[in-house]
Amino acid sequence: MNVITENDHIIEKILSLFRWVFLLIAGAYYYILLQGNSIAFLSLFIFGFVYMSVAEYALHRTPLNSKRYHYMTKVSVAFDYVAFLWLIVLTGGGGSPLFPIGYLIILHVAVYWKFSGGMIAALFLGVGYTGVLIFSGYSFTGDDLISYLLDFMFLIFMGILGGIIVSRERKMRSKNTQLEDIARKDFLTDLYNHRSFQEDLRHCAEREKPILVVIADLDYFKSVNDQFGHLVGDNVLRKIGEVLNKQIGTKGRAYRYGGEELAILLDAEDVEEARECLLHIQVVIRNMTFTAKGEYFSVTMSFGTALYPLENGIIPCMKLADERLYLAKKQGRNRIYWYDQYTEKDHVY
């Protein structure tokens, strides 16, 4: 499944605006030239209006990269294809002034399916356009034939050009993303680094969405380094990073705050879900087993939490989480010191 970016979403909004313009053009054609006497046209016009209204609502309400969003974009391509052929029929077939709409459809498809998508869209549009001309009795002789061949050739050309442009843009974006990740991530653990944590805290403060702020620390980690060496200690941190990335997934982000100290930002729209995620992370880490110098050992973590924006601003929450981490260690380690102390005793492991 292709990852849809904010730029792709903006393109979808622009294309949605164009669809409304073309629908208004079709409506004007219906009233001015057909005098409102075509029931088939009116039915198609009403269907288009209803579909586009629903699509417009979904475009602004559906989360990016959700299954619904991907499904919506695929359906919109099919709608654009049918609408294009419909408008070509209405505006005279060959030589229609709305033929360039096909170029927009090709670029739209190329955004999601790159070069192959652009070429397939060009071929489908060419075949559909040919069918419309045959149905309307197009002569395919003399100047008409030259005009048709030029139209078909330009569709193929746009498929090639659009596919190449989008593919190159995707490669450049991928390289830039990789470079950004290198700058924003810790090499050892593959977690985001301290700088990223500070930037994301600022973004959280701007959005004012509920966030569970977590500061965590490996218990007695110095003894692991002292007894087994720093290479073993690095391996432990690497495995902890893998656990955090896997267990958190799309629910938030984990960071290497410094040394063996880690930080987590969890989406807390559903506080209980965030709580369960953190409890599961604690259990998974505690149940991990490491081997070094013929010995088996395990590690535990202590956690301090704060809930933003319930507990003042984002920076005070970070300080509270850090203070509660200290209290969790003071109370025996291997535990989570919750922002809600009424439930703390129920969730000590």
VOPAGU-2260 file (C-alpha; in pm, 1 decimal, decimal comma):
REM VOPAGU-2260
SITE   aa  ch    i         X         Y         Z
SITE  MET   A    0       0,0       0,0       0,0
SITE  ASN   A    1     143,5     337,1    -105,5
SITE  VAL   A    2     204,3     588,3     172,0
SITE  ILE   A    3      -2,4     901,9     118,2
SITE  THR   A    4     171,4    1221,8     221,4
SITE  GLU   A    5      30,5    1562,1     310,2
SITE  ASN   A    6     132,4    1683,0     -37,2
SITE  ASP   A    7     -69,7    1401,0    -195,5
SITE  HIS   A    8    -364,6    1505,4      19,2
SITE  ILE   A    9    -335,0    1863,4    -107,5
SITE  ILE   A   10    -336,9    1733,5    -466,9
SITE  GLU   A   11    -656,6    1541,2    -386,6
SITE  LYS   A   12    -818,6    1861,4    -259,1
SITE  ILE   A   13    -720,3    2050,4    -575,1
SITE  LEU   A   14    -854,7    1772,9    -798,5
SITE  SER   A   15   -1175,2    1768,9    -596,9
SITE  LEU   A   16   -1213,8    2140,9    -666,7
SITE  PHE   A   17   -1164,8    2078,3   -1040,7
SITE  ARG   A   18   -1434,7    1809,7   -1030,8
SITE  TRP   A   19   -1682,5    2063,9    -896,6
SITE  VAL   A   20   -1589,4    2306,8   -1175,2
SITE  PHE   A   21   -1643,3    2039,8   -1440,1
SITE  LEU   A   22   -1973,9    1940,5   -1282,5
SITE  LEU   A   23   -2089,8    2303,4   -1302,3
SITE  ILE   A   24   -1985,7    2312,4   -1667,4
SITE  ALA   A   25   -2189,5    1997,6   -1731,6
SITE  GLY   A   26   -2485,8    2150,2   -1545,8
SITE  ALA   A   27   -2465,2    2466,1   -1757,7
SITE  TYR   A   28   -2456,0    2252,5   -2070,3
SITE  TYR   A   29   -2766,2    2065,5   -1953,2
SITE  TYR   A   30   -2972,7    2380,2   -1903,2
SITE  ILE   A   31   -2841,3    2588,3   -2193,7
SITE  LEU   A   32   -2806,5    2337,8   -2478,0
SITE  LEU   A   33   -3030,5    2049,8   -2374,3
SITE  GLN   A   34   -3297,0    2277,2   -2227,2
SITE  GLY   A   35   -3327,3    2040,2   -1931,8
SITE  ASN   A   36   -3496,2    1772,4   -2144,7
SITE  SER   A   37   -3257,6    1475,7   -2096,3
SITE  ILE   A   38   -3363,2    1245,5   -1813,4
SITE  ALA   A   39   -3049,4    1031,5   -1858,1
SITE  PHE   A   40   -2828,9    1338,4   -1831,2
SITE  LEU   A   41   -3014,4    1465,5   -1525,0
SITE  SER   A   42   -2980,2    1125,3   -1356,0
SITE  LEU   A   43   -2605,2    1119,2   -1419,3
SITE  PHE   A   44   -2572,2    1479,2   -1301,8
SITE  ILE   A   45   -2753,7    1405,3    -973,4
SITE  PHE   A   46   -2544,0    1091,7    -919,8
SITE  GLY   A   47   -2226,6    1293,9    -975,3
SITE  PHE   A   48   -2338,2    1561,8    -731,7
SITE  VAL   A   49   -2423,4    1307,0    -459,4
SITE  TYR   A   50   -2100,6    1111,6    -510,5
SITE  MET   A   51   -1883,6    1421,7    -502,6
SITE  SER   A   52   -2055,4    1553,4    -190,0
SITE  VAL   A   53   -1986,7    1226,1      -8,1
SITE  ALA   A   54   -1628,6    1216,0    -142,5
SITE  GLU   A   55   -1568,9    1576,5     -34,7
SITE  TYR   A   56   -1683,0    1496,4     319,5
SITE  ALA   A   57   -1466,1    1183,6     331,2
SITE  LEU   A   58   -1166,1    1373,6     193,7
SITE  HIS   A   59   -1168,9    1613,0     489,0
SITE  ARG   A   60   -1276,1    1363,0     757,3
SITE  THR   A   61   -1091,2    1041,1     674,6
SITE  PRO   A   62    -743,2     991,5     830,5
SITE  LEU   A   63    -453,3     977,2     584,9
SITE  ASN   A   64    -332,9     624,0     499,1
SITE  SER   A   65    -639,9     462,3     648,3
SITE  LYS   A   66    -804,1     185,6     445,1
SITE  ARG   A   67   -1102,9     410,4     381,2
SITE  TYR   A   68    -881,3     683,6     239,9
SITE  HIS   A   69    -703,8     444,1       3,0
SITE  TYR   A   70   -1038,0     298,9    -106,6
SITE  MET   A   71   -1175,8     648,8    -166,0
SITE  THR   A   72    -882,5     747,2    -390,4
SITE  LYS   A   73    -922,8     432,8    -601,8
SITE  VAL   A   74   -1296,9     491,8    -644,9
SITE  SER   A   75   -1233,1     855,4    -735,9
SITE  VAL   A   76   -1005,4     746,0   -1023,4
SITE  ALA   A   77   -1283,4     526,5   -1165,3
SITE  PHE   A   78   -1532,5     812,8   -1124,0
SITE  ASP   A   79   -1296,4    1053,4   -1304,2
SITE  TYR   A   80   -1260,9     809,2   -1593,5
SITE  VAL   A   81   -1636,8     770,6   -1641,3
SITE  ALA   A   82   -1695,0    1144,3   -1595,6
SITE  PHE   A   83   -1428,0    1224,2   -1856,1
SITE  LEU   A   84   -1588,6    1003,9   -2120,6
SITE  TRP   A   85   -1931,5    1142,7   -2030,1
SITE  LEU   A   86   -1816,5    1502,9   -2074,7
SITE  ILE   A   87   -1645,2    1419,0   -2405,0
SITE  VAL   A   88   -1972,4    1274,2   -2534,0
SITE  LEU   A   89   -2167,4    1580,9   -2418,7
SITE  THR   A   90   -1927,0    1831,0   -2573,8
SITE  GLY   A   91   -1912,4    1687,8   -2924,6
SITE  GLY   A   92   -1672,1    1392,3   -2910,0
SITE  GLY   A   93   -1371,9    1463,4   -3135,6
SITE  GLY   A   94   -1227,6    1810,7   -3084,4
SITE  SER   A   95   -1394,9    1848,6   -2742,7
SITE  PRO   A   96   -1254,9    2148,6   -2551,2
SITE  LEU   A   97   -1262,0    1935,0   -2234,3
SITE  PHE   A   98   -1023,6    1671,6   -2372,8
SITE  PRO   A   99    -726,5    1810,5   -2164,5
SITE  ILE   A  100    -909,1    1684,4   -1852,8
SITE  GLY   A  101    -759,4    1349,4   -1948,6
SITE  TYR   A  102    -410,9    1485,0   -1875,2
SITE  LEU   A  103    -516,8    1569,2   -1517,6
SITE  ILE   A  104    -655,1    1218,5   -1469,7
SITE  ILE   A  105    -324,0    1065,9   -1586,6
SITE  LEU   A  106    -127,1    1279,7   -1339,7
SITE  HIS   A  107    -374,7    1188,4   -1064,1
SITE  VAL   A  108    -321,2     816,8   -1125,0
SITE  ALA   A  109      57,6     861,2   -1149,6
SITE  VAL   A  110      61,2    1015,9    -799,4
SITE  TYR   A  111     -44,7     679,2    -653,5
SITE  TRP   A  112      78,4     421,6    -909,1
SITE  LYS   A  113     382,2     603,1   -1055,1
SITE  PHE   A  114     503,7     525,1   -1408,0
SITE  SER   A  115     303,8     205,9   -1466,0
SITE  GLY   A  116     -11,3     374,9   -1335,8
SITE  GLY   A  117      34,2     672,7   -1565,1
SITE  MET   A  118      81,5     448,7   -1870,0
SITE  ILE   A  119    -217,4     227,4   -1787,6
SITE  ALA   A  120    -434,7     536,1   -1731,0
SITE  ALA   A  121    -321,7     681,5   -2066,1
SITE  LEU   A  122    -406,6     358,1   -2248,7
SITE  PHE   A  123    -747,9     327,0   -2080,8
SITE  LEU   A  124    -830,5     688,5   -2160,0
SITE  GLY   A  125    -716,2     640,3   -2518,7
SITE  VAL   A  126    -928,6     327,6   -2563,5
SITE  GLY   A  127   -1230,5     492,3   -2398,6
SITE  TYR   A  128   -1188,3     805,0   -2612,0
SITE  THR   A  129   -1166,1     590,5   -2924,7
SITE  GLY   A  130   -1485,7     411,8   -2825,0
SITE  VAL   A  131   -1666,5     742,7   -2775,6
SITE  LEU   A  132   -1559,8     861,4   -3121,5
SITE  ILE   A  133   -1670,3     535,4   -3286,1
SITE  PHE   A  134   -2005,4     555,7   -3104,5
SITE  SER   A  135   -2055,4     916,6   -3218,9
SITE  GLY   A  136   -1979,0     832,4   -3583,9
SITE  TYR   A  137   -1637,4     996,4   -3609,6
SITE  SER   A  138   -1497,4     971,2   -3962,2
SITE  PHE   A  139   -1131,6     879,8   -3885,8
SITE  THR   A  140   -1030,6    1019,1   -4226,3
SITE  GLY   A  141    -826,8    1315,7   -4342,5
SITE  ASP   A  142    -787,5    1593,8   -4085,4
SITE  ASP   A  143   -1011,2    1407,8   -3840,6
SITE  LEU   A  144    -774,0    1111,4   -3841,5
SITE  ILE   A  145    -471,3    1338,0   -3784,5
SITE  SER   A  146    -652,9    1514,4   -3498,6
SITE  TYR   A  147    -744,3    1178,7   -3338,9
SITE  LEU   A  148    -389,5    1042,7   -3369,0
SITE  LEU   A  149    -247,6    1361,2   -3212,9
SITE  ASP   A  150    -493,3    1336,9   -2922,2
SITE  PHE   A  151    -406,8     970,4   -2864,3
SITE  MET   A  152     -33,2    1040,9   -2893,9
SITE  PHE   A  153     -51,9    1323,8   -2638,8
SITE  LEU   A  154    -232,1    1095,2   -2393,1
SITE  ILE   A  155      50,2     841,4   -2420,8
SITE  PHE   A  156     307,8    1119,8   -2397,7
SITE  MET   A  157     146,0    1252,5   -2078,4
SITE  GLY   A  158     143,3     900,9   -1935,8
SITE  ILE   A  159     518,1     866,4   -1997,1
SITE  LEU   A  160     608,2    1219,0   -1885,3
SITE  GLY   A  161     377,6    1217,3   -1582,0
SITE  GLY   A  162     504,0     877,2   -1470,7
SITE  ILE   A  163     868,1     981,0   -1502,7
SITE  ILE   A  164     814,4    1309,5   -1315,8
SITE  VAL   A  165     625,5    1143,9   -1030,0
SITE  SER   A  166     873,5     853,9   -1005,3
SITE  ARG   A  167    1168,3    1093,7    -984,6
SITE  GLU   A  168     985,8    1303,9    -726,4
SITE  ARG   A  169     915,5     991,4    -519,2
SITE  LYS   A  170    1282,4     886,0    -532,2
SITE  MET   A  171    1396,0    1231,5    -423,7
SITE  ARG   A  172    1140,6    1234,8    -141,9
SITE  SER   A  173    1252,3     888,2     -29,7
SITE  LYS   A  174    1617,5     998,7     -20,6
SITE  ASN   A  175    1527,5    1314,4     171,7
SITE  THR   A  176    1323,9    1108,8     417,6
SITE  GLN   A  177    1617,3     871,6     471,3
SITE  LEU   A  178    1849,5    1165,1     534,4
SITE  GLU   A  179    1598,8    1317,6     777,0
SITE  ASP   A  180    1571,4     985,0     959,8
SITE  ILE   A  181    1950,2     964,8     989,6
SITE  ALA   A  182    1951,6    1312,8    1143,4
SITE  ARG   A  183    1653,0    1244,2    1369,9
SITE  LYS   A  184    1729,4     889,2    1487,6
SITE  ASP   A  185    1973,3     726,8    1726,0
SITE  PHE   A  186    2204,0     494,7    1533,0
SITE  LEU   A  187    2228,1     224,7    1800,8
SITE  THR   A  188    1862,1     178,8    1897,6
SITE  ASP   A  189    1687,7     309,7    1581,3
SITE  LEU   A  190    1473,6     518,3    1816,4
SITE  TYR   A  191    1424,9     889,3    1762,1
SITE  ASN   A  192    1689,2    1102,7    1931,6
SITE  HIS   A  193    1672,8    1374,0    2198,2
SITE  ARG   A  194    1643,7    1651,2    1940,5
SITE  SER   A  195    1342,6    1478,5    1782,3
SITE  PHE   A  196    1186,4    1443,0    2126,4
SITE  GLN   A  197    1210,4    1817,4    2188,4
SITE  GLU   A  198    1067,1    1896,9    1843,8
SITE  ASP   A  199     778,1    1653,4    1887,3
SITE  LEU   A  200     702,0    1795,9    2231,4
SITE  ARG   A  201     666,6    2136,9    2070,6
SITE  HIS   A  202     436,4    1997,6    1801,5
SITE  CYS   A  203     225,3    1824,8    2067,4
SITE  ALA   A  204     189,6    2155,4    2251,1
SITE  GLU   A  205      73,7    2324,5    1930,0
SITE  ARG   A  206    -188,7    2056,7    1856,4
SITE  GLU   A  207    -308,7    2029,1    2218,5
SITE  LYS   A  208    -409,1    1666,3    2167,4
SITE  PRO   A  209    -405,5    1431,7    2469,6
SITE  ILE   A  210     -59,0    1276,3    2501,8
SITE  LEU   A  211      82,0    1036,4    2759,3
SITE  VAL   A  212     435,2    1156,8    2829,8
SITE  VAL   A  213     661,7     876,3    2954,8
SITE  ILE   A  214    1019,9     891,1    3082,2
SITE  ALA   A  215    1173,7     545,6    3133,6
SITE  ASP   A  216    1503,0     405,1    3251,7
SITE  LEU   A  217    1662,2      59,6    3250,3
SITE  ASP   A  218    1706,9     -65,0    3606,8
SITE  TYR   A  219    2065,5    -137,3    3722,1
SITE  PHE   A  220    2193,4     -99,4    3366,3
SITE  LYS   A  221    2538,8       4,8    3489,5
SITE  SER   A  222    2583,5    -339,6    3641,3
SITE  VAL   A  223    2515,7    -498,1    3299,5
SITE  ASN   A  224    2793,7    -289,7    3144,7
SITE  ASP   A  225    3027,9    -357,2    3436,4
SITE  GLN   A  226    2968,2    -732,6    3442,7
SITE  PHE   A  227    2935,4    -814,6    3071,4
SITE  GLY   A  228    3090,4    -518,8    2889,9
SITE  HIS   A  229    2960,1    -229,4    2685,8
SITE  LEU   A  230    2906,9    -437,6    2370,6
SITE  VAL   A  231    2655,1    -650,0    2558,5
SITE  GLY   A  232    2501,0    -334,4    2701,8
SITE  ASP   A  233    2467,8    -192,7    2350,6
SITE  ASN   A  234    2296,1    -512,6    2237,7
SITE  VAL   A  235    2047,6    -482,2    2524,0
SITE  LEU   A  236    1966,7    -123,7    2423,0
SITE  ARG   A  237    1929,7    -232,5    2060,0
SITE  LYS   A  238    1680,5    -505,0    2156,2
SITE  ILE   A  239    1487,7    -263,8    2378,5
SITE  GLY   A  240    1463,9     -25,0    2081,7
SITE  GLU   A  241    1321,1    -304,8    1866,1
SITE  VAL   A  242    1059,2    -384,3    2130,5
SITE  LEU   A  243     950,7     -21,2    2163,9
SITE  ASN   A  244     922,9      32,6    1788,6
SITE  LYS   A  245     724,4    -287,1    1743,9
SITE  GLN   A  246     488,2    -245,6    2039,0
SITE  ILE   A  247     418,0     125,4    1991,9
SITE  GLY   A  248     367,0     110,7    1615,2
SITE  THR   A  249     140,2     395,3    1503,1
SITE  LYS   A  250      23,4     474,2    1857,2
SITE  GLY   A  251     314,6     709,8    1926,8
SITE  ARG   A  252     693,5     739,6    1921,0
SITE  ALA   A  253     985,5     624,9    2133,2
SITE  TYR   A  254    1311,1     814,2    2185,2
SITE  ARG   A  255    1655,4     754,5    2326,0
SITE  TYR   A  256    1661,0    1040,2    2573,5
SITE  GLY   A  257    2020,7     979,3    2679,5
SITE  GLY   A  258    2230,4     679,7    2786,7
SITE  GLU   A  259    1990,5     413,2    2909,0
SITE  GLU   A  260    1711,5     668,5    2962,0
SITE  LEU   A  261    1426,3     653,2    2711,6
SITE  ALA   A  262    1117,8     861,3    2641,4
SITE  ILE   A  263     781,5     773,0    2489,6
SITE  LEU   A  264     496,4     988,4    2360,4
SITE  LEU   A  265     171,2     793,0    2328,5
SITE  ASP   A  266    -152,4     910,7    2172,9
SITE  ALA   A  267    -392,5     940,3    2468,4
SITE  GLU   A  268    -721,3    1007,8    2289,3
SITE  ASP   A  269    -805,8     671,6    2447,1
SITE  VAL   A  270    -623,4     681,6    2781,0
SITE  GLU   A  271    -691,0     316,5    2861,3
SITE  GLU   A  272    -543,0     205,6    2529,1
SITE  ALA   A  273    -228,2     408,2    2600,0
SITE  ARG   A  274    -212,3     256,5    2949,6
SITE  GLU   A  275    -244,9     -98,4    2815,8
SITE  CYS   A  276      25,9     -31,6    2556,8
SITE  LEU   A  277     271,3      82,9    2824,0
SITE  LEU   A  278     187,1    -208,7    3053,5
SITE  HIS   A  279     244,3    -451,1    2766,2
SITE  ILE   A  280     582,2    -293,4    2689,1
SITE  GLN   A  281     683,4    -333,6    3053,9
SITE  VAL   A  282     588,9    -704,0    3055,3
SITE  VAL   A  283     759,1    -780,5    2721,3
SITE  ILE   A  284    1086,3    -621,7    2835,4
SITE  ARG   A  285    1075,9    -797,2    3169,6
SITE  ASN   A  286    1028,7   -1136,0    2997,5
SITE  MET   A  287    1321,4   -1091,3    2758,9
SITE  THR   A  288    1630,1   -1306,4    2818,5
SITE  PHE   A  289    1988,0   -1219,3    2721,2
SITE  THR   A  290    2300,1   -1436,8    2707,7
SITE  ALA   A  291    2658,4   -1327,0    2778,4
SITE  LYS   A  292    2968,7   -1513,1    2898,3
SITE  GLY   A  293    2763,4   -1830,2    2935,7
SITE  GLU   A  294    2515,5   -1661,2    3169,1
SITE  TYR   A  295    2150,2   -1571,7    3122,3
SITE  PHE   A  296    2015,7   -1244,6    3249,0
SITE  SER   A  297    1714,1   -1019,6    3207,7
SITE  VAL   A  298    1645,9    -648,6    3255,9
SITE  THR   A  299    1356,5    -441,5    3382,3
SITE  MET   A  300    1246,9     -83,6    3332,2
SITE  SER   A  301    1091,6     183,4    3548,7
SITE  PHE   A  302     850,6     439,8    3407,3
SITE  GLY   A  303     724,9     782,2    3509,8
SITE  THR   A  304     417,8     923,3    3334,9
SITE  ALA   A  305     225,9    1247,5    3294,0
SITE  LEU   A  306     -85,3    1327,4    3094,7
SITE  TYR   A  307     -94,5    1631,5    2867,5
SITE  PRO   A  308    -287,9    1863,0    2873,3
SITE  LEU   A  309    -452,0    1742,7    3197,2
SITE  GLU   A  310    -140,6    1826,8    3398,4
SITE  ASN   A  311     -56,6    2181,1    3284,2
SITE  GLY   A  312     171,2    2245,5    2984,6
SITE  ILE   A  313     385,5    2002,1    2788,1
SITE  ILE   A  314     714,6    2102,4    2956,6
SITE  PRO   A  315     570,3    2071,1    3310,7
SITE  CYS   A  316     439,0    1727,9    3207,5
SITE  MET   A  317     786,8    1620,7    3100,0
SITE  LYS   A  318     926,5    1734,7    3436,3
SITE  LEU   A  319     648,1    1552,1    3622,0
SITE  ALA   A  320     717,7    1231,3    3428,4
SITE  ASP   A  321    1086,7    1261,3    3514,2
SITE  GLU   A  322    1007,9    1314,8    3883,4
SITE  ARG   A  323     773,4    1015,8    3883,9
SITE  LEU   A  324    1042,5     800,6    3723,3
SITE  TYR   A  325    1262,7     885,3    4020,6
SITE  LEU   A  326     977,2     788,4    4258,4
SITE  ALA   A  327     924,5     458,5    4070,0
SITE  LYS   A  328    1292,0     373,0    4122,5
SITE  LYS   A  329    1276,6     483,1    4483,9
SITE  GLN   A  330     978,1     253,7    4544,3
SITE  GLY   A  331    1165,6     -54,7    4421,0
SITE  ARG   A  332    1205,4     -20,9    4041,6
SITE  ASN   A  333    1038,9    -237,9    3777,1
SITE  ARG   A  334     717,6     -41,5    3801,5
SITE  ILE   A  335     512,2     232,8    3638,7
SITE  TYR   A  336     438,4     542,4    3843,9
SITE  TRP   A  337     110,4     656,0    3693,3
SITE  TYR   A  338     -11,1    1011,8    3663,4
SITE  ASP   A  339    -328,8     877,0    3826,3
SITE  GLN   A  340    -207,2     756,6    4161,9
SITE  TYR   A  341    -543,8     600,7    4248,0
SITE  THR   A  342    -463,3     317,5    4007,4
SITE  GLU   A  343     -90,8     288,2    4075,2
SITE  LYS   A  344    -112,3      -5,5    4316,1
SITE  ASP   A  345    -334,8    -197,6    4076,4
SITE  HIS   A  346     -68,1    -188,4    3806,8
SITE  VAL   A  347     262,7    -256,5    3980,1
SITE  TYR   A  348     454,0    -549,9    3830,9
